[in-house]
Each structure stands twice: as structure tokens, then as C-alpha cells.
Amino acid sequence: MTEPQFENLFKTYFPTLINVANSVVKDPDDARDVVQQVFIKLWNLKEEVSVDQNIKSYLHRSVINTSLNFIEKKQRTVSENLLSESTLHSQQTQPTSDYLKDEVETAIKKAIEALPEKCQLVFSLSRYSDMSNKEIAEHLDISIKAVEKHISKALRDLRVSLKPYIDAFGLFLFFEVGLSTIHLFYS
């Protein structure tokens, strides 16, 4: 791909792709960052990418995937910050809870990655981007029924995959909250 071809693609698709990214990340500045990342990646792959290929679909899919990755990273950062604050306020260290948290996060990530690609995408848009079923259907050009089926399948598969962790986490919370509550009342 030549530089003029790249500039033409940028001018043609940048505004539309900002709207796509913004519908996922829900922040205009973040959407702009996401689209810029996609174009940087495209420029870095200029030797491998042909303008004759279906570049519009490639860009659209790249923006959605990059947006989802952005949201996941942002949520992970927020979760880590909340966990750090919680740890600072805690009077005792809890290596068991850290280990369990890491193990559960890994299990959730693996369970989501094990979903079929379309199911994974629909689930991520639904849960991480707070998009309605109608918005997802329009975004992916599928029916609302298909969106509902993908979400149902994802939830069913995740429940099965994560059942041992859900049971263990429930017990852990019971004991942690129970002990903390007892400590509060008898201190």
C-alpha cells in the first residue's frame, strides 16, 4: 500500500470508524485513540495489506476488536485500582484472596476465549460495552434473535465452565464476610 492510498483510506474511513469505536467505548477521545491505533497498525502492515482486499470490513472489524480490548484493559485497570485501594485499607494481608482472584480471572478469561468467535464478540459487546441487543444486531448485521441466542449460549457455557470457581468463591466470600462481620461486632 502506498502512502497516498493510506491517506485516502484515512480520509475516507476515519470519521465513520470513530462512530463505530464511540458506540463501543462510549467516549469520543477514547474512540479517536482506538481508531488511530488501528490506522497505525494498518500502516505498519502496509507491505502485507492490499487496498484491493475488503479493507472496509478489515478496518471495521479491527476497530471493534481494538475497542473491546481497550474496554477490557480499562476495566482491568479499574479493578486493579479498586483492589489496590481495598488492600491498602485492609489491616491484614490475604494471600489466599489474591491467589483466588488471579485464578478466577484467568478462568473467566479462558472461558470467554473458549466461546465461538461470534458468540464471544456478541457477549463482549453486550457485557463490556453495554450495548443493547438491537445495537449489537445493527452493529454486526445480524438479527436480534441471533444476538439473544449468542448471549444465552455464552452465559450457559460460562456457567458450566466456571461452576467450580463460583462454588469456591461463594464459600470464600461467606467466610471472609462472616469473619469480618464478627470482628466488627466484637472489637
SEMI-375369 format. One line per 2 residues: their letters; for each residue x, y, z of N, C-alpha, C, O, CB. Coordinates in Angstrom, 3 decimals. Each point is the difference from the previous one (the first is absolute). Glycine has a CB too. Example, Ala and Ser with C-alpha at 12.3 -4.5 7.8 and 13.67 -1.06 7.14 Angstrom:
BEGIN
as) 13.190/-5.690/7.800/-0.890/1.190/0.000/0.900/1.200/0.000/1.036/-0.019/0.665/-2.928/-1.154/0.581 | 1.542/2.223/-1.966/0.820/1.190/0.060/-0.770/1.090/0.730/0.509/1.108/0.169/0.675/-1.736/-2.314;
// end
This chain:
BEGIN
mt) 0.849/-1.162/0.000/-0.849/1.162/0.000/0.904/1.237/0.000/0.973/0.080/0.749/-2.848/-1.325/0.475 | 1.538/2.168/-2.052/0.799/1.223/-0.095/-0.495/1.037/1.011/-1.088/-0.128/0.562/1.526/-0.331/-3.010;
ep) 0.372/1.473/2.664/-0.386/1.058/0.940/-1.257/0.741/-0.465/-0.875/0.268/0.824/3.284/-0.015/-0.182 | -2.532/0.087/-1.932/-1.238/0.663/-0.445/-1.238/-0.896/0.190/-1.075/0.488/0.349/2.438/0.811/-2.020;
qf) -1.204/-2.609/1.440/-1.124/-0.912/0.224/-0.390/-0.010/1.482/-1.182/0.013/0.343/1.932/-1.437/-2.299 | 0.252/1.402/2.816/-0.254/0.012/1.443/-0.726/1.286/0.402/-0.982/-0.039/0.741/3.035/-1.384/-0.356;
en) -1.564/2.558/-0.878/-0.628/1.286/0.323/-1.444/0.039/-0.481/-0.873/0.538/0.682/3.110/0.579/-0.826 | -2.486/-1.684/-1.023/-1.359/-0.055/-0.531/-0.897/-0.857/0.900/-1.133/0.381/0.296/2.036/-0.081/-2.634;
lf) -0.394/-1.457/2.770/-0.763/-0.863/0.914/-0.295/0.741/1.305/-1.112/-0.057/0.525/2.183/-1.998/-1.538 | -0.067/2.741/1.516/-0.152/0.738/1.254/-1.104/1.051/-0.133/-0.898/0.077/0.838/3.338/-0.457/-0.302;
kt) -2.365/1.185/-1.596/-0.994/1.059/-0.208/-1.395/-0.574/-0.225/-0.993/0.581/0.438/2.786/0.866/-1.404 | -1.866/-2.582/0.285/-1.285/-0.607/-0.330/-0.664/-0.635/1.217/-1.194/0.195/0.225/2.040/-0.599/-2.527;
yf) -0.091/-0.346/3.079/-0.604/-0.834/1.047/0.133/0.534/1.423/-0.736/-0.440/0.883/1.205/-1.438/-2.359 | 0.436/2.799/1.721/0.242/0.459/1.373/-1.279/0.470/0.707/-0.268/-0.459/1.111/2.562/1.119/-1.828;
pt) -3.096/0.237/0.119/-1.204/0.482/0.707/-0.995/-1.130/0.321/-0.565/-0.041/1.093/0.859/2.240/-2.257 | -0.499/-3.099/0.219/-0.925/-1.115/0.216/0.512/-0.924/1.091/-0.764/-0.454/0.852/0.042/0.592/-3.241;
li) 2.010/-0.410/2.358/0.583/-0.908/0.990/-0.008/0.612/1.398/-0.088/-0.725/0.991/1.525/-0.254/-2.787 | -1.348/2.293/1.884/-0.114/0.669/1.311/-1.382/-0.290/0.581/-0.128/-0.288/1.190/1.745/2.133/-1.898;
nv) -2.649/-1.769/-0.129/-1.362/-0.288/0.468/-0.124/-1.446/0.468/-0.628/-0.275/1.022/-0.271/2.002/-2.603 | 1.497/-2.645/0.835/-0.035/-1.418/0.383/0.683/-0.185/1.354/-0.555/-0.630/0.900/0.562/-0.070/-3.337;
an) 1.179/1.244/2.574/0.746/-0.134/1.259/-0.747/0.670/1.150/-0.059/-0.538/1.105/2.216/0.477/-2.394 | -2.724/1.228/1.029/-0.720/0.723/1.052/-1.231/-0.772/0.467/-0.366/0.070/1.173/1.184/2.089/-2.137;
sv) -1.457/-2.890/0.061/-1.166/-0.789/0.411/0.409/-1.148/0.919/-0.827/-0.527/0.743/-0.317/1.126/-2.894 | 2.410/-0.983/2.101/0.486/-1.076/0.869/0.614/0.568/1.279/-0.351/-0.438/1.096/0.771/-0.997/-3.119;
vk) 0.487/2.400/1.902/0.722/0.501/1.182/-0.733/1.127/0.722/0.326/0.312/1.145/1.779/-0.954/-2.275 | -3.076/1.246/0.484/-0.853/1.034/0.606/0.760/1.253/0.452/-0.402/0.664/0.956/-1.083/-2.501/-0.228;
dp) 2.571/2.151/-1.412/0.761/1.208/0.322/0.702/0.465/-1.269/0.797/-0.746/-0.569/-0.465/0.022/2.996 | -0.617/1.953/-2.885/0.565/0.475/-1.269/1.535/0.016/-0.037/0.600/-0.340/-1.020/-2.645/1.709/0.775;
dd) 2.669/-0.980/1.344/1.470/0.032/0.024/0.582/-1.405/-0.084/0.962/-0.244/-0.728/-1.042/2.346/2.085 | -0.515/-3.022/-0.603/0.456/-1.389/-0.052/-0.255/-0.596/-1.386/0.815/-0.767/-0.513/-1.267/0.521/2.983;
ar) -0.683/0.603/-3.069/-0.327/-0.501/-1.342/1.050/0.463/-1.007/0.441/-0.774/-0.850/-2.901/0.790/1.420 | 2.851/1.236/-0.468/1.032/0.545/-0.896/1.317/-0.762/0.198/0.674/-0.342/-0.972/-1.782/2.632/1.033;
dv) 1.469/-2.553/1.198/1.229/-0.754/0.282/-0.053/-1.397/-0.616/0.976/-0.470/-0.584/-0.695/1.761/2.717 | -1.432/-1.945/-1.995/-0.167/-1.354/-0.537/0.191/0.002/-1.512/0.737/-0.826/-0.539/-2.321/0.260/2.414;
vq) 0.921/1.493/-2.557/0.084/0.048/-1.467/1.425/0.341/-0.438/0.492/-0.541/-0.991/-2.920/1.241/0.856 | 3.077/0.178/0.855/1.389/0.320/-0.332/0.892/-1.232/0.159/0.905/-0.224/-0.804/-1.282/2.606/1.534;
qv) 0.120/-3.175/0.307/0.765/-1.241/0.184/-0.192/-0.936/-1.190/0.954/-0.616/-0.475/-1.186/0.843/2.970 | -1.005/-0.326/-2.971/-0.291/-0.875/-1.139/0.739/0.484/-1.244/0.563/-0.806/-0.741/-2.820/0.265/1.715;
fi) 2.256/1.842/-1.203/0.701/0.520/-1.177/1.522/-0.128/0.134/0.693/-0.219/-0.994/-2.593/1.809/0.633 | 2.412/-1.457/1.561/1.444/-0.221/0.211/0.342/-1.452/-0.325/1.002/-0.281/-0.658/-0.929/2.079/2.456;
kl) -0.910/-2.709/-1.331/0.223/-1.423/-0.282/-0.076/-0.254/-1.513/0.813/-0.740/-0.554/-1.784/0.115/2.821 | -0.008/1.244/-2.919/-0.140/-0.158/-1.453/1.254/0.520/-0.705/0.502/-0.644/-0.921/-3.019/0.871/1.108;
wn) 3.022/0.926/0.236/1.199/0.557/-0.622/1.194/-0.930/0.210/0.809/-0.189/-0.909/-1.699/2.518/1.270 | 0.998/-2.904/0.826/1.103/-0.925/0.280/-0.093/-1.279/-0.833/1.003/-0.675/-0.230/-0.891/1.601/2.544;
lk) -1.323/-1.251/-2.762/-0.208/-1.194/-0.827/-0.163/0.349/-1.480/-0.481/-0.818/-0.784/-0.584/-0.298/2.750 | 1.461/2.316/-2.341/-0.253/0.484/-1.368/0.576/-0.902/-1.086/-0.543/-0.078/-1.102/0.539/2.363/2.027;
ee) 1.100/-2.964/-0.612/0.621/-0.889/-0.984/-0.844/-1.257/-0.223/0.048/-0.607/-1.070/2.211/1.474/1.747 | -3.029/-1.250/0.341/-0.774/-1.243/-0.062/-1.446/0.218/-0.426/-0.671/-0.940/-0.427/2.143/0.037/2.193;
vs) -1.954/2.139/-1.652/-1.404/0.290/-0.268/-0.155/0.579/-1.397/0.763/0.864/-0.431/-1.177/-0.472/2.877 | -0.589/-0.893/-3.129/-0.311/0.508/-1.331/-1.293/0.803/0.079/-0.958/-0.412/0.654/2.127/-1.553/-1.770;
vd) -1.188/3.099/0.453/-1.197/0.835/-0.006/-1.128/-0.712/-0.744/-1.174/0.312/0.200/2.595/1.775/-0.102 | -1.066/-3.038/-0.950/-1.005/-0.743/-0.750/-0.796/-0.940/0.906/-1.132/-0.367/-0.314/2.590/0.514/-1.714;
qn) -0.858/-0.529/3.147/-0.709/-0.864/0.939/-1.182/0.772/0.576/-0.106/1.214/-0.177/2.235/-2.485/0.735 | -3.015/0.556/0.133/-1.153/0.662/0.590/0.455/0.805/1.215/-0.182/-0.422/1.142/-1.366/-1.416/-1.963;
ik) 2.131/2.978/0.563/0.625/0.817/1.035/-1.030/0.597/0.947/0.290/0.197/1.180/1.562/0.314/-2.759 | -3.050/-0.220/1.081/-1.046/0.578/0.853/-0.373/-0.987/1.111/-0.100/0.386/1.165/-0.784/0.971/-3.119;
sy) 0.681/-2.609/1.604/-0.334/-1.023/1.001/1.150/-0.200/0.970/-0.206/-0.142/1.205/-1.294/-0.992/-2.856 | 2.712/1.125/1.116/1.184/-0.168/0.844/0.085/1.129/1.030/0.220/-0.253/1.184/0.977/-0.913/-3.079;
lh) -1.371/2.400/1.446/0.081/1.145/0.906/-1.115/-0.040/1.044/0.237/0.256/1.181/0.810/1.094/-3.017 | -2.261/-1.671/1.393/-1.147/-0.064/0.909/0.243/-1.051/1.080/-0.195/0.271/1.185/-1.347/0.460/-3.045;
rs) 1.961/-1.916/1.460/0.262/-1.088/0.949/1.155/0.374/0.930/-0.057/-0.267/1.200/-0.778/-1.423/-2.882 | 1.874/2.301/1.135/1.150/0.407/0.818/-0.401/1.033/1.044/0.458/-0.056/1.142/1.057/-0.413/-3.073;
vi) -2.366/1.407/1.543/-0.448/1.026/0.949/-0.831/-0.632/1.114/0.166/0.351/1.169/-0.157/1.374/-3.008 | -0.890/-2.643/1.495/-0.808/-0.665/1.034/0.902/-0.787/0.942/-0.123/0.119/1.219/-1.835/-0.271/-2.803;
nt) 2.858/-0.645/1.034/0.891/-0.802/0.847/0.903/0.878/0.870/0.190/-0.281/1.183/-0.234/-1.521/-2.921 | 0.592/2.850/1.159/0.861/0.905/0.765/-0.810/0.718/1.083/0.501/0.230/1.101/0.986/0.082/-3.122;
sl) -2.725/0.038/1.714/-0.875/0.633/0.994/-0.273/-0.945/1.162/0.050/0.402/1.163/-1.103/0.979/-2.971 | 0.765/-2.635/1.486/-0.258/-0.988/1.056/1.245/-0.220/0.852/-0.090/-0.099/1.224/-1.618/-1.017/-2.687;
nf) 2.859/1.040/0.820/1.253/-0.143/0.751/0.242/1.218/0.892/0.463/-0.128/1.134/0.484/-1.285/-2.992 | -1.265/2.585/1.333/0.159/1.235/0.769/-0.882/-0.029/1.248/0.450/0.333/1.096/0.089/0.924/-3.213;
ie) -1.802/-1.659/1.938/-0.934/-0.068/1.131/0.475/-1.020/1.023/-0.014/0.258/1.203/-1.880/0.405/-2.711 | 2.312/-1.820/1.020/0.477/-1.043/0.911/1.199/0.502/0.807/0.075/-0.217/1.209/-0.896/-1.561/-2.802;
kk) 1.750/2.443/0.923/1.185/0.523/0.689/-0.395/1.079/1.008/0.531/0.049/1.110/0.877/-0.558/-3.137 | -2.337/1.362/1.634/-0.452/1.074/0.886/-0.704/-0.584/1.232/0.223/0.457/1.121/-0.468/1.092/-3.110;
qr) -0.605/-2.562/1.773/-0.690/-0.627/1.125/0.988/-0.719/0.905/-0.139/0.025/1.223/-1.915/-0.287/-2.628 | 3.045/-0.372/0.810/1.014/-0.687/0.792/0.755/1.012/0.861/0.283/-0.259/1.170/-0.057/-1.531/-2.948;
tv) 0.097/2.945/1.192/0.700/1.045/0.743/-0.860/0.514/1.151/0.490/0.181/1.115/0.755/0.464/-3.200 | -2.529/-0.410/1.813/-0.911/0.456/1.055/-0.093/-1.052/1.096/0.062/0.327/1.185/-1.374/1.028/-2.858;
se) 1.163/-2.622/1.279/-0.078/-1.080/0.983/1.273/-0.077/0.826/-0.053/-0.167/1.218/-1.477/-1.095/-2.737 | 2.667/1.384/0.860/1.276/-0.046/0.719/0.129/1.184/0.954/0.506/-0.152/1.112/0.542/-1.043/-3.056;
nl) -1.499/2.368/1.519/0.052/1.172/0.881/-0.909/-0.177/1.207/0.378/0.324/1.126/0.137/1.118/-3.099 | -1.727/-1.964/1.728/-0.916/-0.250/1.111/0.574/-1.036/0.946/-0.088/0.138/1.220/-1.850/0.440/-2.683;
ls) 2.524/-1.610/0.893/0.597/-1.040/0.829/1.167/0.568/0.796/0.171/-0.338/1.171/-0.873/-1.414/-2.831 | 1.508/2.610/1.038/1.127/0.615/0.701/-0.491/0.852/1.164/0.558/-0.057/1.095/0.770/0.061/-3.226;
es) -2.377/0.787/1.893/-0.565/0.820/1.073/-0.530/-0.878/1.118/0.205/0.287/1.180/-0.793/1.495/-2.835 | -0.090/-2.848/1.280/-0.544/-0.925/0.989/1.121/-0.623/0.821/-0.121/-0.156/1.215/-1.832/-0.317/-2.719;
tl) 3.034/0.121/0.838/1.139/-0.611/0.684/0.645/0.997/0.952/0.402/-0.363/1.105/-0.013/-1.147/-3.074 | -0.287/2.779/1.541/0.588/1.018/0.869/-0.826/0.193/1.268/0.549/0.225/1.078/0.403/0.911/-3.095;
hs) -2.267/-1.225/1.883/-0.879/0.203/1.144/-0.098/-1.239/0.881/-0.442/0.084/1.146/-0.835/1.554/-2.499 | 1.673/-2.742/0.842/-0.059/-1.239/0.774/1.141/-0.019/1.007/1.106/0.453/-0.298/-2.181/-1.677/-1.638;
qq) 0.807/0.700/3.125/1.034/-0.017/1.035/0.868/-1.240/-0.082/1.103/-0.022/0.548/-2.602/1.350/0.904 | 1.028/-2.335/-2.113/0.811/-1.200/-0.095/0.123/-0.434/-1.451/-0.890/0.251/-0.813/0.171/-0.943/3.114;
tq) 1.814/0.047/-2.614/0.192/-0.473/-1.363/-0.822/-1.250/-0.202/-0.229/-0.774/0.929/2.542/1.756/-1.026 | -2.751/-1.166/-1.134/-0.856/-1.137/-0.309/0.536/-0.708/-1.240/-0.559/0.155/-1.086/-1.447/1.005/2.113;
pt) 3.083/-1.938/-0.883/0.570/-0.670/-1.163/-0.989/-0.956/-0.658/0.046/-0.204/-1.213/2.193/0.408/2.270 | -3.125/-0.785/-0.268/-0.987/-0.924/-0.557/-0.932/0.724/-0.956/-0.315/-0.517/-1.072/0.442/-0.875/3.147;
sd) -0.578/2.601/-1.690/-0.926/0.731/-0.862/0.684/0.442/-1.284/-0.623/-0.011/-1.062/-0.632/0.781/3.082 | 2.530/-0.379/-1.946/0.732/0.389/-1.204/0.147/-1.183/-0.947/-0.193/0.128/-1.209/1.425/1.614/2.520;
yl) -0.892/-2.877/-0.753/0.152/-1.202/-0.816/-1.331/-0.364/-0.648/-0.058/-0.298/-1.193/1.915/-0.513/2.694 | -2.926/0.837/-0.708/-1.321/-0.351/-0.518/-0.432/0.990/-1.074/-0.547/-0.398/-1.029/-0.057/-0.630/3.240;
kd) 0.847/2.320/-1.978/-0.367/1.024/-0.977/0.712/-0.253/-1.330/-0.627/0.019/-1.060/0.260/1.642/2.923 | 1.672/-1.897/-1.800/0.768/-0.258/-1.219/-0.501/-1.243/-0.718/-0.140/-0.013/-1.223/2.122/1.103/2.268;
ev) -2.247/-2.119/-0.280/-0.462/-1.252/-0.597/-1.370/0.175/-0.652/-0.235/-0.505/-1.098/1.546/-0.777/2.810 | -2.213/1.997/-1.040/-1.338/0.224/-0.551/0.077/0.883/-1.241/-0.673/-0.281/-0.991/-0.328/0.041/3.289;
et) 1.806/1.299/-2.265/0.141/0.866/-1.175/0.532/-0.781/-1.198/-0.469/0.178/-1.124/0.871/1.783/2.634 | 0.570/-2.821/-1.264/0.557/-0.831/-1.070/-1.059/-0.945/-0.540/-0.120/-0.178/-1.212/2.396/0.325/2.257;
ai) -3.044/-0.753/-0.148/-1.049/-0.935/-0.421/-1.072/0.711/-0.819/-0.475/-0.541/-0.998/0.910/-0.848/3.038 | -0.820/2.592/-1.629/-1.009/0.763/-0.739/0.520/0.344/-1.392/-0.704/-0.172/-0.994/-0.200/1.119/3.151;
kk) 2.126/-0.466/-2.218/0.585/0.364/-1.298/0.062/-1.216/-0.926/-0.354/0.092/-1.176/1.707/1.719/2.293 | -0.899/-2.956/-0.582/0.079/-1.217/-0.813/-1.385/-0.460/-0.440/-0.180/-0.442/-1.135/2.264/-0.217/2.355;
ai) -3.067/0.763/-0.317/-1.363/-0.423/-0.338/-0.574/0.874/-1.112/-0.669/-0.504/-0.902/0.334/-0.313/3.259 | 0.590/2.117/-2.296/-0.491/0.899/-1.051/0.725/-0.274/-1.311/-0.616/-0.007/-1.065/0.074/1.759/2.789;
ea) 1.856/-1.978/-1.646/0.771/-0.293/-1.213/-0.406/-1.328/-0.630/0.189/-0.199/-1.200/1.706/1.507/2.148 | -2.452/-2.221/-0.149/-0.411/-1.306/-0.514/-1.335/0.069/-0.744/-0.375/-0.947/-0.692/1.611/-0.123/2.578;
lp) -1.949/2.184/-1.744/-1.273/0.150/-0.703/0.260/0.118/-1.501/1.063/0.462/-0.415/-2.104/0.663/2.438 | 0.066/-1.545/-2.839/0.147/0.223/-1.443/0.184/1.502/-0.271/-0.488/0.838/0.758/-0.939/-2.893/-1.265;
ek) 2.126/2.378/-0.568/0.395/1.383/-0.274/-1.182/0.972/0.007/0.056/1.039/0.659/1.827/-1.940/-2.003 | -2.944/0.572/0.621/-1.155/0.897/-0.097/-0.674/0.140/1.367/-0.408/1.092/0.394/0.067/-1.757/-2.813;
cq) 0.233/-0.451/3.129/-0.598/-0.023/1.335/0.820/0.877/0.949/-0.556/0.760/0.793/-0.353/-3.093/-1.202 | 2.212/2.221/0.320/0.923/0.780/0.828/-0.159/1.496/-0.287/-0.040/0.816/0.922/1.661/-2.756/-0.886;
lv) -1.711/2.286/-1.306/-0.135/1.397/-0.397/-1.319/0.583/0.507/-0.021/1.087/0.577/1.430/-1.537/-2.612 | -2.512/-0.279/1.816/-1.313/0.478/0.439/-0.022/0.157/1.519/-0.486/1.005/0.518/-0.608/-2.132/-2.495;
fs) 1.618/0.135/2.683/0.038/0.046/1.466/0.820/1.204/0.477/-0.425/0.713/0.910/0.199/-3.231/-0.816 | 1.378/2.747/-0.691/0.863/1.115/0.403/-0.673/1.348/-0.257/0.064/0.901/0.836/1.947/-2.315/-1.326;
ls) -2.650/1.548/-0.660/-0.704/1.248/-0.291/-1.131/0.222/0.995/-0.248/1.127/0.431/0.828/-1.360/-2.861 | -1.258/-0.838/2.789/-1.116/0.092/0.937/0.466/0.361/1.400/-0.564/0.889/0.638/-0.666/-2.558/-2.003;
ry) 2.252/0.986/1.838/0.408/0.154/1.398/1.017/1.109/0.230/-0.079/0.709/1.004/-0.374/-3.104/-0.736 | 1.401/2.556/-1.176/1.068/0.972/0.222/-0.311/1.362/-0.602/0.542/1.011/0.445/1.061/-2.892/-0.415;
sd) -2.467/1.919/-1.032/-0.300/1.270/-0.661/-1.391/0.511/0.326/-0.386/1.083/-0.440/1.920/-1.740/-1.377 | -2.287/-0.115/2.585/-1.367/0.380/0.384/-0.870/0.335/-1.212/-0.831/0.906/0.053/1.737/-0.046/2.107;
ms) -0.706/-1.595/-3.241/-0.819/0.216/-1.188/-1.270/-0.834/0.132/0.033/-1.110/0.531/2.018/1.574/-1.968 | -3.163/0.070/0.957/-1.253/-0.748/0.015/0.060/-1.079/-1.083/0.841/0.046/-0.898/-2.126/1.982/1.761;
nk) 0.381/-2.993/-0.757/-0.050/-1.059/-1.012/-0.252/0.591/-1.387/0.558/-0.463/-0.994/-1.403/-1.158/2.729 | 0.001/2.644/-1.786/-0.298/0.641/-1.282/1.257/0.662/-0.575/0.281/-0.125/-1.192/-2.665/0.509/1.935;
ei) 3.134/0.318/0.108/1.231/0.659/-0.455/1.020/-1.022/-0.499/0.667/0.215/-1.012/-1.078/1.648/2.647 | 0.521/-2.969/-0.915/0.936/-1.053/-0.409/-0.428/-0.577/-1.343/0.826/-0.201/-0.890/-0.322/-0.341/3.305;
ae) -1.800/0.277/-2.554/-0.518/-0.560/-1.250/0.308/0.929/-1.174/0.435/-0.456/-1.057/-2.263/-0.715/2.336 | 1.604/2.458/-1.094/0.283/0.969/-1.065/1.501/0.080/-0.277/0.433/0.079/-1.150/-2.477/1.233/1.807;
hl) 2.816/-1.334/0.409/1.459/0.104/-0.106/0.598/-1.169/-0.784/0.901/0.183/-0.818/-0.875/1.047/2.994 | -0.540/-2.427/-1.913/0.566/-1.204/-0.614/-0.814/-0.492/-1.192/0.332/-1.006/-0.626/0.582/0.397/2.848;
di) -1.984/1.337/-2.520/-0.862/-0.354/-1.124/-0.549/-1.422/0.145/0.069/-0.809/-0.925/1.249/2.367/-0.539 | -1.866/-1.839/2.658/-0.672/-1.272/0.267/-1.332/0.313/0.665/-0.247/1.140/0.392/2.460/-2.398/-0.155;
si) -3.070/0.253/-0.107/-1.309/0.232/0.603/0.108/0.107/1.520/0.961/-0.474/0.605/-2.038/-0.757/-2.508 | 0.076/1.860/2.501/-0.045/0.115/1.466/-0.101/-1.390/0.614/0.593/-0.264/1.046/-1.691/2.542/-1.203;
ka) 0.342/-3.175/-0.495/-0.119/-1.388/0.486/1.367/-0.670/0.045/0.312/-0.722/0.947/-2.639/0.577/-1.893 | 3.139/0.384/-0.077/1.349/-0.587/-0.036/0.838/0.545/1.154/0.758/-0.741/0.626/-0.900/0.491/-3.138;
ve) 0.006/1.535/2.788/0.720/0.605/1.129/-0.421/-0.681/1.297/0.845/-0.375/0.813/-0.694/2.588/-2.032 | -1.467/-2.371/1.411/-0.510/-0.637/1.222/0.522/-1.427/0.136/0.367/-0.431/1.093/-2.425/1.855/-1.227;
kh) 2.089/-2.151/-0.977/0.493/-1.384/0.043/1.486/-0.048/0.361/0.426/-0.851/0.781/-2.145/0.205/-2.497 | 2.502/1.562/1.147/1.437/0.039/0.310/0.233/0.317/1.481/0.851/-0.615/0.643/-0.369/1.347/-3.009;
is) -1.240/0.227/2.902/0.163/0.370/1.412/-0.421/-1.158/0.897/0.680/-0.304/0.979/-1.084/2.729/-1.540 | -0.713/-3.071/0.234/-0.459/-1.149/0.798/1.029/-1.116/-0.016/0.300/-0.592/1.036/-2.678/1.183/-1.546;
ka) 2.918/-0.877/-0.666/1.012/-1.053/-0.098/1.242/0.369/0.806/0.562/-0.838/0.705/-1.426/0.218/-2.982 | 1.282/1.865/2.171/1.187/0.443/0.740/-0.208/-0.156/1.501/0.865/-0.525/0.701/-0.324/2.143/-2.539;
lr) -1.687/-1.162/2.329/-0.271/-0.101/1.437/-0.077/-1.452/0.454/0.516/-0.359/1.059/-1.743/2.532/-1.167 | 0.582/-2.999/-0.700/-0.118/-1.427/0.335/1.389/-0.646/0.053/0.325/-0.710/0.952/-2.615/0.619/-2.044;
dl) 3.097/0.341/0.073/1.350/-0.577/-0.042/0.878/0.524/1.138/0.772/-0.754/0.592/-0.989/0.535/-3.075 | 0.093/1.507/2.781/0.805/0.580/1.078/-0.407/-0.562/1.361/0.852/-0.265/0.848/-0.581/2.354/-2.207;
rv) -1.580/-2.270/1.562/-0.452/-0.592/1.269/0.579/-1.389/0.191/0.441/-0.351/1.095/-2.550/1.675/-1.234 | 2.108/-2.115/-0.929/0.546/-1.359/0.081/1.508/0.052/0.258/0.506/-0.699/0.878/-2.312/-0.142/-2.438;
sl) 2.513/1.661/0.801/1.461/0.088/0.131/0.436/0.528/1.362/1.019/-0.427/0.545/-0.891/0.789/-2.995 | -0.898/0.560/2.989/0.425/0.693/1.218/-0.661/-0.520/1.273/0.230/0.544/1.080/0.148/1.435/-2.487;
kp) -1.195/-3.024/1.295/-0.719/-0.514/1.169/0.918/-0.299/1.180/-0.316/0.411/1.116/-1.359/-1.363/-2.670 | 2.795/0.258/1.366/0.860/-0.273/1.161/0.503/1.287/0.670/0.141/0.054/1.222/0.551/-2.196/-2.320;
yi) -0.427/3.156/0.305/0.500/1.255/0.553/-1.109/0.773/0.702/0.223/0.631/1.033/1.506/-0.547/-2.837 | -2.920/-0.142/1.232/-1.137/0.686/0.615/-0.278/-0.603/1.370/-0.221/0.728/0.968/-0.761/-0.218/-3.239;
da) 0.992/-1.838/2.358/-0.223/-0.671/1.281/1.091/0.368/1.002/-0.295/0.332/1.148/-0.846/-2.224/-2.343 | 2.391/1.833/0.765/1.125/0.310/0.894/-0.026/1.461/0.425/0.260/0.315/1.161/1.102/-2.098/-2.271;
fg) -1.676/2.676/0.176/-0.029/1.424/0.309/-1.124/0.317/0.981/0.162/0.839/0.885/0.797/-0.333/-3.149 | -2.104/-1.182/2.104/-1.115/0.183/0.929/0.402/-0.367/1.414/-0.306/0.731/0.942/-1.298/-1.198/-2.789;
lf) 2.287/-0.658/2.009/0.475/-0.407/1.326/1.004/1.011/0.544/-0.046/0.378/1.171/-0.322/-2.791/-1.774 | 1.268/2.838/-0.264/1.020/0.965/0.413/-0.657/1.286/0.502/0.359/0.510/1.061/1.261/-1.487/-2.734;
lf) -2.583/1.499/0.910/-0.683/1.226/0.407/-0.742/-0.194/1.311/0.009/0.878/0.864/-0.237/-0.229/-3.261 | -0.412/-1.798/2.543/-0.736/-0.288/1.226/0.930/0.095/1.206/-0.322/0.655/0.991/-1.259/-2.147/-2.267;
fe) 2.727/0.840/1.184/0.924/0.008/1.130/0.642/1.367/0.200/0.142/0.449/1.137/0.292/-2.866/-1.536 | -0.039/3.092/-0.691/0.635/1.313/0.127/-0.970/1.027/0.578/0.346/0.719/0.937/1.143/-1.269/-2.876;
vg) -2.702/0.624/1.386/-0.987/0.961/0.484/-0.422/-0.371/1.407/-0.132/0.869/0.862/-0.671/-0.442/-3.204 | 0.592/-1.706/2.578/-0.406/-0.459/1.330/1.027/0.347/1.049/-0.356/0.517/1.059/-0.907/-2.356/-2.112;
ls) 2.530/1.568/0.790/1.057/0.292/0.965/0.158/1.500/0.202/0.200/0.456/1.126/0.967/-2.565/-1.786 | -1.254/2.884/-0.423/0.117/1.455/0.117/-1.146/0.561/0.826/0.202/0.885/0.831/0.968/-0.788/-3.048;
ti) -2.369/-0.609/1.992/-1.174/0.473/0.727/0.120/-0.335/1.479/-0.286/0.841/0.852/-1.115/-1.118/-2.914 | 1.818/-0.935/2.369/0.177/-0.403/1.393/1.042/0.898/0.656/-0.186/0.446/1.131/-0.436/-2.838/-1.688;
hl) 1.713/2.655/-0.148/1.064/0.859/0.526/-0.540/1.405/0.298/0.352/0.594/1.019/1.367/-1.921/-2.321 | -2.571/1.859/0.418/-0.565/1.330/0.210/-0.873/0.054/1.250/0.045/0.971/0.755/0.017/-0.603/-3.221;
fy) -0.852/-1.408/2.677/-0.918/0.007/1.131/0.687/-0.264/1.333/-0.496/0.436/1.039/-1.264/-1.190/-2.588 | 2.880/0.058/1.545/0.646/-0.374/1.254/1.302/0.747/0.249/0.765/-0.383/0.885/-1.804/-1.839/-1.122;
s) 1.308/3.278/-0.523/1.242/0.764/0.205/-0.215/1.089/1.017/0.927/0.749/0.307/-0.213/-1.233/-2.642;
// end
